[in-house]
Amino acid sequence: MSSHDAVTDAADPIGKASVDPTSAGPTPAGPDAAPADPGDKRRWIALAIVMTAAFMDLVDATIVNIAIPSIERDLGATIGAIQWITAGYALAFAAGLITGGRLGDIYGRKRLFLLGTAGFTLASALCGFAANQEMLIASRLLQGVAAAMMVPQVLSIVHATFPAHERGKVFGLFGAIVGLGAVSGPLLGALLTQWNIAGLEWRPIFLINLPVGIAGLLLGRKFITESKAPKALRLDLVGVLLVTVALLMLIYPLTRGRELDWPLWGHLMMAGSLPVFGLLVGYERYKTRKDGSPLVELSLFKVKSFAAGIAVQLTFGVVMGIFFLVWTLYMQVGLGWTPLRAGLTGVPFSIAVSVAAGLSVQKLVPRFGRKVLQAGALTMTAGVLLYLFEAGRYGTAITSWQMVPPLVVMGLGMGLIVAPLTDAVLSEVPREHAGSASGLINTTTQMGSALGLGLVSVVFFGLIDDDRLRKAPAETGAAFTDAFQNSLGWVAGVLVVIFLVMFALPAKPKQHLEGGGDETAPASGAGAEAGAEAGVATGAGVEKESALTR
């Protein structure tokens, strides 16, 4: 499968579009869609609309972490609530991602895009006006569900709107948007929080979505062309329910366990999640036999490289879920830095990811294959260990400049992983299942992120006494530094596991061996969603929602 195949097939996030074996990819539009007219300038307006929505979603994900300390102070949020403000979004998004894509194929991508945009805008308003932590968590869950309806339609709409020879330019624009959104999200969040506009403190980070969302709705109704998949798969709501219940049974006790002194029911819930996952597997087999439209295409796991790649995506999501939250808390609460200083400190990391991502896709992976990803895992591990050393050496006196070297090393390692990883995972997947595989990759990454955020209570808050948050600044700083170092130790350990699992990936992805592909099509790029959050923009294109979503 060429790079082009990986992207064009993945444009339909869950393999819903009909695939002609002789064509370059899925049928771009359904029976009710008008053919793309190269002379129609309206399609560029439609592109701007869907790209803005994708940008809004990406920024909303990256903007929240930087405002977490302000939210904690303003609402008196508990440790569990802090985790759920971030993990709740990832969990809801992951659970609804595949179903959202299928709904668009069945009922119309424009219709679902507008519905998702409306829900996302409403949920943003509810987040911005949340009176307490419970309302904010519920609103974030609603945001995740709305994003799961909105985001999968973005590139499907692009495929239905643009002819093949223009898509290279379009995917290049998406790569730029991903990088811009990932870099600007934390900075925008820092500025909005620190400016304290009208005394609203953190609330403008959500309220800024209102005018953007309303404009997207009004313009989208006028300029986006409706399309459907000719042969859309059926919904698997039972599968969605089972995977959601299983994840809740695993993640909820993790986030609440520490506050409740790890009660017995929490351990029983986590153990009980395993049979529910087993029930999910059994039902998906039944669903495959019944109508061939399961939520999870289990036959994909017979492909060794795909199964290993999914394991890498899941564990890498865990790494990102842990690191970004504890990093923010360490800088703002432990070190007492302002949101703006914390946001600016992260800029070298984002730039390093972007540079390494572009280099890995365009130059390194075609020549060295899997070794690039493994070098990325080891490089990122080295950066984490360097950060751990510096945090211990300098303590609470550490400066932003002293953080730059480990952050740059980490960013370079991450860029070497996230950009080519999706291609490596998909390289041995049968072409007719590429869309389903891509959707599963994106969902798995979100699940890993939610699990990582749940584990923060163990690896970070587990080292902080209940009353430590309200003690003298010096004691708080020391406690947070110790907890940050412990978290980095766990992150380094997981990265070593990722390095070992990568041996199951193909030595050289087939698309690089073939070296083929339609020259008019975009090369695949920007990989996993976690990478998108860190600023992945390869300039060569993006891989479905994994490069668009949080």
N, C-alpha and C positions, 0 to 999 in steps of 0.2 A: 504494500500500500504506500503510495507516495505521500509526501507532505500535503500536497493538494487534496488527496483523498481524505486525509485526516481532518482537514478543515471543512471541506464541503460537506462531508457526511456529518460532521459534528455541528454544522449549522442547524440541523434539526436535533435538539438536545437529547432526545431519547429515541431516535431511530424511527420516527413516525412517517417521514416522507417516503414516498415510493422511490425505489432505487432501480434504475435500469442498469444491468451489468455492463452495457456498452458505453454508458455515459460517464462523465467526470464526477458525478455526485448525485445527490438526491434531486428529485424534481423540485424546482424552486418554488412553485406556486401551485395552489389548488385549483379546482375547476372553476371557481368563481373569481379568480384573480385575472386581471387584465395583463397581457404581456408587457414586459418592461419596455418603455419607449425611450431610446437613447436621447431623444430631443426634448424629453419632458423634464423641465427644471424642478418640478414639484417634488421629484424623488429626492433631491438634495435637501429640501426642507424637511422631508420625512426623515432623512438620515440624521439631520441635526437634532430632531426631536427625540429619536430613540437613543442617540448617543448622549444627549443631555440626561435622559432618564437613567442610562447606565452609569453616567458620571455621578448623578445624585445618589444612586444606591451605593456605589463604591465609596464616595466621600462620607456618606452617613455611617458606613461601617468603621472607617478609619478615624472618623472625627470623635467618636464616642469615648474611646479609651482615654484620650487626653483630658476629657472633662470628668472622668470618674471621681477623682478626689473632690471636685467642686460639688458634684451630685451627692456624694457621701456626706459632706458637711451641711449642705442645704436641707436635704431630706432626712438626715440622720439615718442613712441607709446602713443596714447590717452587712456583714461580710457576705452572707449568702445572697442578699439582694444585689450587691455589687456584681457578683458572679452572674446572676441571672439576667441582669440588664444587658450583658454582652452575650452570654451563652443562650439565653432565650431566643434571641434573634437568629443565631446560627442554627439552633435546633429546629425552629419553625421553618426556616428557609430550606434546610436540608430535607425535612419531611415532606415539604410540598413542591420541591423543585421539579421532579419528574412529572407529577400529576399536573402541575401548572403548564408544562410544555404540551402535554397531551390535550389538555382542555383547549389550548390555543389551536391545535391542529383540528380538533373536532368542531369547535364553535366559532373559530375565526381568530387569527392572531391579533388583528387590530382590536377586536372587541375585548380580548383578554388583556392586551397591553393597556388599553384605556381603563379597564376595570381595576387592574393592578396598580396603575398610576393613581387612580382616585383613592384606592384603599391605602396606598403608601402615603399620600398627602394627608388624608384624614388621620392616619396613625401618627404621623409626624406632629400634627396639631395636638393630638392627645398627649403625646410625649412632652411637648413643649409646655403644656398647661397642667401636667401631672401634679396632683396635690400631695401625693405620698409615694412611697416606694412601690406599693402594690399596684397602683395605677400605672406607674411608669413601666413596670415589668409586663403588665398585661398589654400595654400599648406597644412595647417592643415586640412581643409575640405577634401582635396583629401586623406590625411592620414586616416581620419575617414572612408571614403568610402572603401579604400583598406583594412583596418582592418576588416570591416564588411564582406568582402569576405574571408579573411584569417582565422580569429579566429574561426568562427563556424565549420570549417572543422577539427579542431585539434582533439577533442575527437571523432568525427565521424571516423576519420582515425584510431584512437586508437582502436575503436571497430571493425573496419574492419580488423585490423592487428593482434590483440592479442586474444587468446582464453580466455574464461571466467575465468579460474582458475588463470590466470596471471594478471588479471586486478586490483586486490587488490594492488599488488605491484606497478603497474603503477600509479594508482590514488594516492597512498601514495607519489610517486615521484612528482606528480603534486602539492600536498599540500606543499611539501618542496620548489618547484620552486616558488609558489605563495608568500610564506613568504620571500624567498630570494629576489625576484624581488621587493616586496613592501618596504623592508628595504633598499636594495641597491640602488633603484632608486633615492631617494632624496640625498643620500650620493654621488653617482656617479655624479649626476647633480651638487652638490655643488663643488666637486673636479674639474670637467671639467670646470666649470665656473670660479672658483677662480684661477686655474692654468693659465687661459688665454693663452692656447696653440697657438703658432704662432700668437698671437694678435687677435685670432678669438673670444675671450670672450665667449658668450653663444652658439655659433654655433656648437661646437663639440658635444653638447648633442644630436643633430640630425645626424651629420655626422658619429657618431660612429655606426649608424645602417647600413651604406653602406657595410662594409666588412662582417658583420653578414648576411645581406640580400642576398648578392651575393653568399656567401657560402651555404646558405640555398637553393637557387635556383639550384645551380649546383648539390648539393648532393641530393636534393629532387627529381629531375628528375630521378636520378639513383636508389634510394633506397625506395621511397614511392610507394606502390601498389595502383593502381586505384580502386575505388569502387563507386557504385551508389546505391540509394535506389530503391528497386523493384517497389514501388508505391509512387513516389514523388508527393507532392501536386503541383498544378500549381502556377505560379507567380501571385501576386496581385499588379501590378505596380500602378494602380489607388489608392489603399489603401496607398501605400508608398507615393505617391504624396500628397494625402490629409493630412496625418499625418505630413508630412514635412512642407506643407504650413501653417497648423494650428499652429505648434510649432514656425515657423518663425514669424508669425503674433503676437504671444504672446511674444517671447523672444527678437526679434529685437528692438521693442520700449523700452523694459526695459533697454537694454544696451546703447541705444542712447539717451533715453529720458532726462537724467540729463544734458548731454552736450548741448542739443538743447532746454533746458528750458521747457521740457515736452510739446511739441506742440500738437494741437488738433488731428492731423492725427495719432499720436502715441496712444492716448486713443481710437480712432476709430478702429485702427488695433487690439488692444488687445481685445476690445469688439467683433470685427468681427471674432476673432478666435473661439468663442463659436459656432456660426452657422456652421463653417467649421468642427469642431469636431462632431457636430450633423449630418452633411452630411456624415462624415466618418462612423458613426454608421449605418446610413441608407444604405450606400453602402455595408458595410460588411454584413448586413442582406441579401441584394440582392445577394451578392457573395456566401454566404452560400447556398442559395436556388439554385443558378445557377450551381455551380460545386463543392461545398463543400470544397473549398480551400481559405477561407478568410485570410487576413493578421492577423486579430484579431478574435479569436474564442470567440464570444460574449456569448455563452452558459456557458462559464466558470464563468461569473460574477453572475450566478444564485447560485453558491456555495458561501455561506456567508463567509467562512473562506478565500477563494481565493480573493474575492472582498476586504475584509478587509486587507489581506496581500499585495495586489497590492497598496492599499492606504498607507500602511506602507512603502513599497519599494519606492514609489514616494516621500513621504515626507522625508524619510531618505536620499534619493538621494539629495533632496534640502538642507538638513542639511550639508551633506558632500561637496556639491558644494560651499556653502557659507563659511564654516569654513576653508577649506584648502587654498583657495586663500587669504582670508583676514588675515589668520595666517601668511602666507609668507610675505605679504606686511607689516604687523605690525612689524615683526622681522627685516626685511631687510631695509625697507624704514623708518618706524617709529622709530625703535630703532637703526638703523644704523649698524646692525650686518652683518658680512660677510656671504656669502652663506654657507661656511663650518660650521660656528657656528650654523646657522639656521638648517642645515641638521642634525648635531649631536644632537641638542636639541630635535629633533623629534624621536630619537631612542628609548627612554623609552616608548613612546606612542606605537610604532610599536610592541615592545616586549610584552607589556601588552596586546595588542589585540590578538597576537598569543597565549599567555598563556591562556587567558580567553576563546578563541575560542575552543581550544583543550579540555579544561576542561568542557565547556558547552555541547559539542557534546557527549563526552565519558562518563561523569559522571552525570551532573546535569539535562539536559533535559529529559533523560529517566526516571528520578525519579520525577521531579517537573513540567515538561511540560512548559506550557505557562508562569508560574510565573518566569521562568528564563529570558525570553525575557523582561518581564515587569520590573524585577529587573535590567536588563541591561539598560533599558531606564531611570529609576530613578537614577542609578549609574552614567550614562553618564551626566544626568542633574546636578547632584551634582558636578561632575568634572568641567562642564562648569561654574557653579555658583562660584566655588572656584577660577577658572581662572579669572573670571570677578572681583572678590574681590581683588585678588592679583594684577591684572593690575591697578586697581584704587589705591590700597594702595602704591605700589612701583613706579608707574609711569614709566618714561623712565629709571629709575635706576634698574629696575627688572633684575635679573640674570637668566641664564639658569637653575641653580640649584633650584631657587625658582619656576620655571615653572614645574619642574619634578612632584611634588605631584598632581597638577590638571591634568596633561597629563596622568599620570599613572591611575588615577581614571577614566578619560574619556576613556582611552584605554581598561580598564577592562570592563566598561559598554558596549563599542562598540563590544568587542569580544563576550559578552554574547548574543548580538543581531544577529550579521551578520552570525555567523556560523550555528545556528539552524533555522534561519528565513525561508530559502527556503523550508526546510522539513515541517515546520508548514504551510506554504502557500499551499504546494502541497498535504498535508495529506488527504484532502477530495476530491481531484480532481480525476475523473475517470481515471483509468490507461491509457486508450487509448488516453487521452488528456494530459498526463503528459509532453510530449515533447513540445507541443504547449504552455502549461502553463509556462514551464521553459523558453522558448524563450521570452514570454511576460514579465516575471519577469525581465529578463536581460535588455530588451528594456526599460521597465518602469524605472528601476534604472538609466539608462543613460539619459532618458528624465528628470528625477528629478534633476540629476546633472547639466544638461544644464540650467534648470530653476533656480536652485540655483545660478549658476554663473551669470545669468542675473540679479537676485535680488541683487547681490553685489552692483550694482550702487545705489540701494535704501537704503539698510541697512548699507552700509559702506561708499561709496563715497558721499552719500547724506549728510553726516555730515562734509564734507571737502570742503572748498571754492575752486573755480576754480584755484586760484593762490597759494594755500596753499602748493602744491607740491614743489614749488620753493622758499619757504620762509626759514628763518633761521632754522637750525636743531632743535633747542629747540621747536619752534612753530610747526614744522612738526611733531616731536615726540609726542607732546601733542595732536595734532589733530588726529593723527593715533591711539593713545591710546584710545581717546574718541570714535572714530569710531569702533575700535575693541571691546570695551565694549558694544557698541550698538548692534553690530553684534552678540556677545555672548548672549545678552538678547533675541534676536530673535531666536537664535538656541535653547536656553533653553525652550522657549515657544513652539516651534515646537516639541521638544522631549516630552513635557507633552502631547501634542495632540497625538503623536505616542503611548504613554503609554495607553491612553484612548481607542484608536482604537484597540489596541491589545486584549481588552476584547472580540472582535469578533472572535479571533483565537480560535481553539479548545483547551480545557483545557490540553489535552495531545494528541499530534499528533498520528494518528493511527499507524504509523510504530513503535512507541515505545510501544504502547499497544499490538500490535501483537507480537513484539519481534522476528519476523521471519526473513526470508531472506536467500538467498543462502550464505553460509559461505565462499564461494570462491569469492564472489563479494565484492567490497569495500563499506564500509558504507559511506553515504553521508556526506559531510562536507562543508566546507568553504563558504557557502552562497553567499551573495550579492557582486556585483562587487565593490561597495564602500568599502566593507570590504577588498577585495583583495588589494585595493590601500593602505589600512592601515596596511597590513601585516598579513592577515589571513592565517594561515597554520595549519590545525588541525592534519595533519599526518594521518587522517582517509580517506582522499580523497577530491575531489573537485566536486562542482556541476556545470557542464557544463561551459559555458563561463563566468558565473557570478563569478567564481573564477579565471578566466584567464584574464579578460579584465579590462580596466580602469573603 
